[in-house]
Amino acid sequence: MTHPDLKRTAVLACWALTSIALIFTGPRPPFTLLDRFSESHSLFLLAFFVSSLYLFGNYKHRAIGLIHFATISVVLILHPYSPLFGRDGTPIICGVYILLFILYTPLFSSERKLLATTILLCVVLIEVLLPKWMERQLAVKIDVKEWADFVDGYKLHEGGYLLPQVDAQIAGEFGVSQFTTNSAGFRYSKDIDYKTPQDTFRIILIGDSFAVGYRTDQADTIGRALQDGLHHALNKNRVEVLTAGVHDTAWAARYIDDFAFRFDPDLIAIGITLGNDISGTYVTASGQRFSDAAIQNSFLPEAAFDVSGLRGAGLRLHRNLSSWEIYRLVRRTIRDDPIISYYGDYPLRVHTFDIYHALGHFYSGSEIEIVSASFLALEQTLLRIKTLCEQNSIPLLVVLFPQRFQIRARDWQHTLFYYGLDKTKFEVDRPNESILKFCERNQITCLDTLPGLRQSAARTLYFPRGDMHLNKTGQRVTAESIQQFVVRSGVFTAH
């Protein structure tokens, strides 16, 4: 083997060993291939140094070689403080060096060198221009309000936490949606009297953004779809479903005690969103906030994760590539994003009380004290609501809104992979079963909408990009489940 061949072989071997080290290195936050000050980072820099020596010796113009060597030396010295070696910069620097190696080695023909250069330039151009295009598309919607702009903080009106007398357009699933509240603050298009009109069946549906209709047009919300369905199914001249927004089930109890019975309902329906109402009820009942240290510093135990071997290597590679718009775009064409995290969780660092994924309530490997306390807080709140309804002779229906990863098995598998979870330590139906058993023991009527949503899983039921909210199709399917349950039971309509 000649001396140049030996140098080329040394460079290739150095990069091969570095690649293996990057993939199989011990995981460190934020669980990507490269972390500053780590052993794998040192190997990565060593590979750059060896490559630089090789390239330095192959420059035809000595001045260019000296500039290159001086530049790489500065980068090596300042690397811990340089964003070039952060999660976003590493692939770019690596790509440039690989391209340089291809251009300056006789191993490849001119055609292949041109192809490699073209591919790299195209990737860089797309990566630069795609975010700008997406920002420009987003700027078009800046003037459109979100539904949350009409939530009156932590103040309750007669119709819940929504501002009264709203008639506006909000950002929707596609384009804009109509958002309307009446003078009481219900998400309902008409003003109403306190007394229910004769031959009218009135439901007060109480819940958070799931019940209110996150980014959903007025005509497609659970309340409106339920109203239309019951109007045709019941022997009533009129059905009214008044949707009252609240932050969680503890707030629902406050609302019922202060306002609900003023409107003479025939049925009170409480929606419990498994994504955040269990933890939210605990936080409200205990007088805490999600920003408190006790909540923010509660994580799943180490036993909840499985990031060993090829699975962990694939996960680190996926997280590193996810810093690229091109990779994210291609991946979304194959499958939707996993359920997102409010705290930006990643493998080995997953909050028990994340208000989007709520994975702590699905963990069954061991008891987590704060999770057990949250289930207890929810149960005590439901008992209080039951007592209030019994004292006023109003039927109560508890409705469970599941997590998106409970609907389809592939979505659950995607969630397990994304957060590096050990599937043997989680039960996907755990919170539903717990609440249903409690309600059965305490004679509280409870409907789990999960079976109905699973039967419709062939359709897209949730917003894209890992959003936890039901889209209009999911809300209509949910409304159908509630409608069938109400009609089939006959108990509520006899009131």
For each residue, the residues with C-beta under 8 A, 3 or more apart:
1: 5 6 9
2: 5 6
3: 6 7
4: 7 8
5: 1 2 8 9
6: 1 2 3 9 10
7: 3 4 10 11 54 57
8: 4 5 11 12 54 105 107
9: 1 5 6 12 13
10: 6 7 13 14 50 54
11: 7 8 14 15 50 51 54 101
12: 8 9 15 16
13: 9 10 16 17
14: 10 11 17 18 46 47 50 51
15: 11 12 18 19 47 51
16: 12 13 19 20
17: 13 14 20 21 43
18: 14 15 21 22 40 43 44 46 47
19: 15 16 22 23
20: 16 17 23 24
21: 17 18 24 25 39 40 43
22: 18 19 25 33 34 40 43 44 316
23: 19 20 33 313 316 317
24: 20 21 313
25: 21 22 28 33 38 39 40
26:
27: 31 307 312 316 347 348
28: 25 31 35 38
29: 35 346 348 349
30: 87 319 346 349
31: 27 28 307 315 316 319 346 347 348 349 420
32: 35 87 316 319 320
33: 22 23 25 40 90 316 317 319 320
34: 22 38 40 41 44 85 87 90 320
35: 28 29 32 38 40 41
36: 41 79 80 85 86
37: 41 80
38: 25 28 34 35 41 42
39: 21 25 42 43
40: 18 21 22 25 33 34 35 43 44
41: 34 35 36 37 38 44 45 79 85
42: 38 39 45 46
43: 17 18 21 22 39 40 46 47
44: 18 22 34 40 41 47 48 85 90
45: 41 42 48 49 76 79
46: 14 18 42 43 49 50
47: 14 15 18 43 44 50 51
48: 44 45 51 52 72 75 76 93 97
49: 45 46 52 53 72 76
50: 10 11 14 46 47 53 54
51: 11 14 15 47 48 54 55 97 100 101
52: 48 49 55 56 68 69 72
53: 49 50 56 57
54: 7 8 10 11 50 51 57 58 101 104
55: 51 52 58 59 65 68 100 101 104
56: 52 53 59 65 68 69
57: 7 53 54 65
58: 54 55 104 105
59: 55 56 62 64 65 68 104
60: 64
61: 64 65
62: 59 65 66
63: 66 67
64: 59 60 61 67 68
65: 55 56 57 59 61 62 68 69
66: 62 63 69 70
67: 63 64 70 71
68: 52 55 56 59 64 65 71 72
69: 52 56 65 66 72 73
70: 66 67 73 74
71: 67 68 74 75
72: 48 49 52 68 69 75 76
73: 69 70 76 77
74: 70 71 77 78
75: 48 71 72 78 79 82 84 85
76: 45 48 49 72 73 79
77: 73 74
78: 74 75 81 82
79: 36 41 45 75 76 82 84 85
80: 36 37
81: 78
82: 75 78 79 85 86 89
83: 86 88 89
84: 75 79 89 90 92 93
85: 34 36 41 44 75 79 82 89 90 93
86: 36 82 83 89 90
87: 30 32 34 90 320 323
88: 83 91 92 323
89: 82 83 84 85 86 92 93
90: 33 34 44 84 85 86 87 93 94 320
91: 88 94 95 320 321 323 324
92: 84 88 89 95 96 124
93: 48 84 85 89 90 96 97
94: 90 91 97 98
95: 91 92 98 99 120 123
96: 92 93 99 100 120
97: 48 51 93 94 100 101
98: 94 95 101 102
99: 95 96 102 103 116 117 120
100: 51 55 96 97 103 104
101: 11 51 54 55 97 98 104 105
102: 98 99 105 108 112 113 116
103: 99 100 113 116 117
104: 54 55 58 59 100 101
105: 8 58 101 102 108
106:
107: 8
108: 102 105 112 113 116
109: 112 113
110: 113 114
111: 114 115
112: 102 108 109 115 116
113: 102 103 108 109 110 116 117
114: 110 111 117 118
115: 111 112 118 119
116: 99 102 103 108 112 113 119 120
117: 99 103 113 114 120 121
118: 114 115 121 122
119: 115 116 122 123
120: 95 96 99 116 117 123 124
121: 117 118 124 125
122: 118 119 125 126
123: 95 119 120 126 127 326
124: 92 120 121 127 128
125: 121 122 128 129
126: 122 123 129 130 325 326
127: 123 124 130 131 324 325 326
128: 124 125 131 132
129: 125 126 132 133
130: 126 127 133 134 325 326 329
131: 127 128 134 135 325
132: 128 129 135 136
133: 129 130 136 137
134: 130 131 137 138 325
135: 131 132 138 139
136: 132 133 139 140
137: 133 134 140 141
138: 134 135 141 142
139: 135 136 142
140: 136 137
141: 137 138 144 171
142: 138 139
143:
144: 141 169 170 171 176
145: 149 150 168 169 170 171
146: 149 170 171 215
147: 150 151 170 171 179 209 212 213 214 215
148: 151 209
149: 145 146 170
150: 145 147 162 163 166 168 170 179 181
151: 147 148 161 162 163 245
152: 155 157 161 162 163 185
153: 161
154: 161 247
155: 152 161
156: 160 161 246 251 254 255 258 259
157: 152 160 161 162 163 164 184 185 259
158: 184 185 259 262 263
159: 162 164 181 182 184 185 186 187 188 242 244 245 259
160: 156 157 185 186 206 212 243 244 245 246 255
161: 151 152 153 154 155 156 157 185 245 246 247 251
162: 150 151 152 157 159 166 181 185 186 187 212 245
163: 150 151 152 157 166 181 185
164: 157 159 181 182 183 184 185
165: 181 182 183
166: 150 162 163 179 180 181
167: 179 180
168: 145 150 178 179 180
169: 144 145 176 177 178 179
170: 144 145 146 147 149 150 176 177 178 179 215
171: 141 144 145 146 147 176 177 215
172: 175 176 177 215 216 217
173: 177 215 216 463 471 472
174:
175: 172
176: 144 169 170 171 172
177: 169 170 171 172 173 215 216 217 218 220
178: 168 169 170 217 218 219
179: 147 150 166 167 168 169 170 187 218
180: 166 167 168 187 188 189 218
181: 150 159 162 163 164 165 166 185 186 187 188
182: 159 164 165 185 186 188 189 190 191 192
183: 164 165 191
184: 157 158 159 164 191 192 242 263
185: 152 157 158 159 160 161 162 163 164 181 182 244 245
186: 159 160 162 181 182 192 242 243 244
187: 159 162 179 180 181 212 213 218 221 223 243 245
188: 159 180 181 182 192 223 240 241 242 243
189: 180 182 218
190: 182
191: 182 183 184
192: 182 184 186 188 240 242 263
193: 196 197
194: 262 263 264
195: 264
196: 193 200 202 240 263 264 265 266
197: 193 200 238
198:
199: 236 237 238
200: 196 197 236 237 238 239 240
201: 230 234 236 238 239 240 266 267 493
202: 196 239 240 242 263 264 265 266 267
203: 226 227 230 239 240 241 242 265 266 267 268 269
204: 242 244 260 263 265 267 268 269
205: 211 222 223 226 241 242 243 244 269 271
206: 160 211 243 244 246 252 255 256 260 268 269 270 271
207: 210 211 212 243 244 245 246 252 270 271 272 273 399 401
208: 211 212 245 246 247 248 271 273 276 277 280
209: 147 148 212 213 214 245 273 469
210: 207 214 222 271 273 401 469 470
211: 205 206 207 208 222 223 243 245 271 401
212: 147 160 162 187 207 208 209 221 243 245
213: 147 187 209 216 217 218 220 221 222 223 243 475
214: 147 209 210 463 469 470
215: 146 147 170 171 172 173 177 463 469
216: 172 173 177 213 220 221 471 472 475
217: 172 177 178 213 220 221 472
218: 177 178 179 180 187 189 213 221 224
219: 178 224
220: 177 213 216 217 224 225 472 475 476
221: 187 212 213 216 217 218 224 225 243 475
222: 205 210 211 213 225 226 243 271 475 476 478 479 482
223: 187 188 205 211 213 226 227 241 242 243 479
224: 218 219 220 221 227 228 241
225: 220 221 222 228 229 475 476 479 480
226: 203 205 222 223 229 230 241 479 482 483
227: 203 223 224 230 231 239 240 241
228: 224 225 231 232
229: 225 226 232 233 479 480 483
230: 201 203 226 227 233 234 236 239 241 483 486 487
231: 227 228 234 236 238 239
232: 228 229
233: 229 230 483 487
234: 201 230 231 239 487 493
235:
236: 199 200 201 230 231 239 493
237: 199 200
238: 197 199 200 201 231
239: 200 201 202 203 227 230 231 234 236
240: 188 192 196 200 201 202 203 227
241: 188 203 205 223 224 226 227 230
242: 159 184 186 188 192 202 203 204 205 223 263 265
243: 160 186 187 188 205 206 207 211 212 213 221 222 223
244: 159 160 185 186 204 205 206 207 255 259 260
245: 151 159 160 161 162 185 187 207 208 209 211 212
246: 156 160 161 206 207 208 249 251 252 254 255
247: 154 161 208 251 280 284
248: 208 251 252 276 277 280 281 283 284
249: 246 252 253 270 272 277 280 281 378 381 382 385
250: 253 254 280 281 284 285 377 381
251: 156 161 246 247 248 254 255 284
252: 206 207 246 248 249 255 256 270 381 385
253: 249 250 256 257 381 384 385 388
254: 156 246 250 251 257 258
255: 156 160 206 244 246 251 252 258 259 260
256: 206 252 253 259 260 261 268 385 388 389
257: 253 254 260 388
258: 156 254 255
259: 156 157 158 159 244 255 256 262 263
260: 204 206 244 255 256 257 263 265 268
261: 256 264 265 392 394
262: 158 194 259
263: 158 184 192 194 196 202 204 242 259 260
264: 194 195 196 202 261
265: 196 202 203 204 242 260 261 268 394
266: 196 201 202 203 394 395 492 493 495
267: 201 202 203 204 394 395 396 397 486 492 495
268: 203 204 206 256 260 265 389 394 395 396 397
269: 203 204 205 206 396 397 398 399 482
270: 206 207 249 252 382 385 396 397 398 399
271: 205 206 207 208 210 211 222 399 401
272: 207 249 277 278 378 398 399 400 401 435
273: 207 208 209 210 276 277 401
274: 277 278 358 361 400 401 402 403 406 431 432
275: 355 356 357 358 401 403 468
276: 208 248 273 279 280 355 356 358
277: 208 248 249 272 273 274 280 281 378
278: 272 274 281 282 358 361 374 375 378 431
279: 276 282 283 290 295 352 353 355 358 360 361 374
280: 208 247 248 249 250 276 277 283 284 355
281: 248 249 250 277 278 284 285 374 377 378 381
282: 278 279 285 286 288 370 373 374 377 378
283: 248 279 280 286 288 289 290 295 353
284: 247 248 250 251 280 281 287
285: 250 281 282 377 380 381
286: 282 283 373 377
287: 284
288: 282 283 292 294 295
289: 283 292 295
290: 279 283 295 296 353 355
291: 295 296
292: 288 289 295 296
293: 296 297
294: 288 297 298 370
295: 279 283 288 289 290 291 292 298 353 370
296: 290 291 292 293 343 351
297: 293 294
298: 294 295 351 352 353 360 368 370
299: 349 350 351 352
300: 304 305 350 351 352 359 360 363 368
301: 304 365 366 368
302: 305 348
303: 365 366 422 425
304: 300 301 350 363 365 421 422 425 426
305: 300 302 347 348 350 419 420 421 422
306: 311 312 420 421 422 423
307: 27 31 311 312 315 347 348 420
308: 311 312
309: 312 313
310: 313 314
311: 306 307 308 314 315 417 420
312: 27 306 307 308 309 315 316 347 420
313: 23 24 309 310 316 317
314: 310 311 317 318
315: 31 307 311 312 318 319 347 417 418 420
316: 22 23 27 31 32 33 312 313 319 320
317: 23 33 313 314 320 321
318: 314 315 321 322 418
319: 30 31 32 33 315 316 322 346
320: 32 33 34 87 90 91 316 317 323
321: 91 317 318 324 327
322: 318 319 327 328 331
323: 87 88 91 320 327
324: 91 127 321 327 328
325: 126 127 130 131 134 328 329
326: 123 126 127 130 329 330
327: 321 322 323 324 330 331
328: 322 324 325 331 332
329: 130 325 326 332 333
330: 326 327 333 334
331: 322 327 328 334 335 337
332: 328 329 335 336 337 464 465
333: 329 330
334: 330 331
335: 331 332 410 414
336: 332 411 464 465 466
337: 331 332 340 464 465 466
338: 405 411 414 415 417 418 419 466
339: 356 357 403 404 405 411 415 466 468
340: 337 356 357 465 466 467 468
341: 344 345 350 351 354 356 357
342: 351 354 355 356
343: 296 351 354
344: 341
345: 341 349 350 351 354 357 419
346: 29 30 31 319 349 350 419 420
347: 27 31 305 307 312 315 350 419 420
348: 27 29 31 302 305 307 420
349: 29 30 31 299 345 346
350: 299 300 304 305 341 345 346 347 354 359 419 421
351: 296 298 299 300 341 342 343 345 354 360
352: 279 298 299 300 359 360 361 363 368 370 371
353: 279 283 290 295 298 358 360 370 374
354: 341 342 343 345 350 351 357 358 359 360
355: 275 276 279 280 290 342 358
356: 275 276 339 340 341 342 468
357: 275 339 340 341 345 354 403 405 415 419 468
358: 274 275 276 278 279 353 354 355 361 362 403 431
359: 300 350 352 354 362 363 415 419 421 426
360: 279 298 300 351 352 353 354 363 368 370 371
361: 274 278 279 352 358 371 374 375 430 431
362: 358 359 403 426 427 428 430 431
363: 300 304 352 359 360 366 368 371 425 426 430
364: 425 426 427 430
365: 301 303 304 422 424 425 426
366: 301 303 363
367: 371 372
368: 298 300 301 352 360 363 371 372
369: 372 373
370: 282 294 295 298 352 353 360 373 374
371: 352 360 361 363 367 368 374 375
372: 367 368 369 375 376
373: 282 286 369 370 376 377
374: 278 279 281 282 353 361 370 371 377 378
375: 278 361 371 372 378 379 431 434
376: 372 373 379 380
377: 250 281 282 285 286 373 374 380 381
378: 249 272 277 278 281 282 374 375 381 382 435
379: 375 376 382 383 438
380: 285 376 377 383 384
381: 249 250 252 253 281 285 377 378 384 385
382: 249 270 378 379 385 386 398 438 439 442 444
383: 379 380 386 387 442
384: 253 380 381 387 388
385: 249 252 253 256 270 381 382 388 389 396
386: 382 383 389 390 396 442 444
387: 383 384 390 391
388: 253 256 257 384 385 391 392
389: 256 268 385 386 392 394 395 396
390: 386 387 393
391: 387 388
392: 261 388 389
393: 390
394: 261 265 266 267 268 389 495
395: 266 267 268 389 445 491 492 495
396: 267 268 269 270 385 386 389 444 445
397: 267 268 269 270 445 446 447 482 485 486 492
398: 269 270 272 382 435 439 444 445 446 447
399: 207 269 270 271 272 446 447 449 482
400: 272 274 432 435 436 446 447 448 449 450
401: 207 210 211 271 272 273 274 275 449 470 478
402: 274 406 407 432 448 449 450 453
403: 274 275 339 357 358 362 406 468
404: 339 407 411 461 462 468
405: 338 339 357 408 411 412 414 415 428
406: 274 402 403 412 428 429 432 450 454
407: 402 404 411 450 453 454 457 461 462
408: 405 411 412 454 457
409: 412 413
410: 335 413 414
411: 336 338 339 404 405 407 408 414 415
412: 405 406 408 409 415 416 428
413: 409 410 416 417 423
414: 335 338 405 410 411 417 418
415: 338 339 357 359 405 411 412 418 419 421
416: 412 413 419 421 423 426
417: 311 315 338 413 414 420
418: 315 318 338 414 415
419: 305 338 345 346 347 350 357 359 415 416
420: 31 305 306 307 311 312 315 346 347 348 417
421: 304 305 306 350 359 415 416 425 426
422: 303 304 305 306 365 425 426
423: 306 413 416 426
424: 365
425: 303 304 363 364 365 421 422
426: 304 359 362 363 364 365 416 421 422 423 430
427: 362 364 430 433
428: 362 405 406 412
429: 406 432 433 450
430: 361 362 363 364 426 427 433 434
431: 274 278 358 361 362 375 434 435
432: 274 400 402 406 429 435 436 448 450
433: 427 429 430 436 437
434: 375 430 431 437 438
435: 272 378 398 400 431 432 438 439 446
436: 400 432 433 439 440 446 448
437: 433 434 440 441
438: 379 382 434 435 441 442 444
439: 382 398 435 436 442 443 444 445 446
440: 436 437 443 444 446
441: 437 438
442: 382 383 386 438 439
443: 439 440
444: 382 386 396 398 438 439 440
445: 395 396 397 398 439 489 491
446: 397 398 399 400 435 436 439 440
447: 397 398 399 400 481 482 485
448: 400 402 432 436 451
449: 399 400 401 402 452 453 477 478 481 482
450: 400 402 406 407 429 432 453 454
451: 448 454 455 481
452: 449 455 456 477 478 480 481 484
453: 402 407 449 450 456 457 461 474 477 478 481
454: 406 407 408 450 451 457
455: 451 452
456: 452 453 459 461 473 477
457: 407 408 453 454 461
458:
459: 456 473 477
460: 471 473
461: 404 407 453 456 457 470 471 473 474 477
462: 404 407 467 468 469 470 471 474
463: 173 214 215 467 469 470 471
464: 332 336 337 467
465: 332 336 337 340
466: 336 337 338 339 340
467: 340 462 463 464
468: 275 339 340 356 357 403 404 462
469: 209 210 214 215 462 463
470: 210 214 401 461 462 463 473 474 475 478
471: 173 216 460 461 462 463 474 475
472: 173 216 217 220 475 476
473: 456 459 460 461 470 476 477
474: 453 461 462 470 471 477 478
475: 213 216 220 221 222 225 470 471 472 478 479
476: 220 222 225 472 473 479 480
477: 449 452 453 456 459 461 473 474 480 481
478: 222 401 449 452 453 470 474 475 481 482
479: 222 223 225 226 229 475 476 482 483
480: 225 229 452 476 477 483 484
481: 447 449 451 452 453 477 478 484 485
482: 222 226 269 397 399 447 449 478 479 485 486
483: 226 229 230 233 479 480 486 487
484: 452 480 481 487 488
485: 397 447 481 482 488 489
486: 230 267 397 482 483 489 492 493
487: 230 233 234 483 484 490 493
488: 484 485
489: 445 485 486 492
490: 487 493 494
491: 395 445 494 495
492: 266 267 395 397 486 489 495
493: 201 234 236 266 486 487 490
494: 490 491
495: 266 267 394 395 491 492
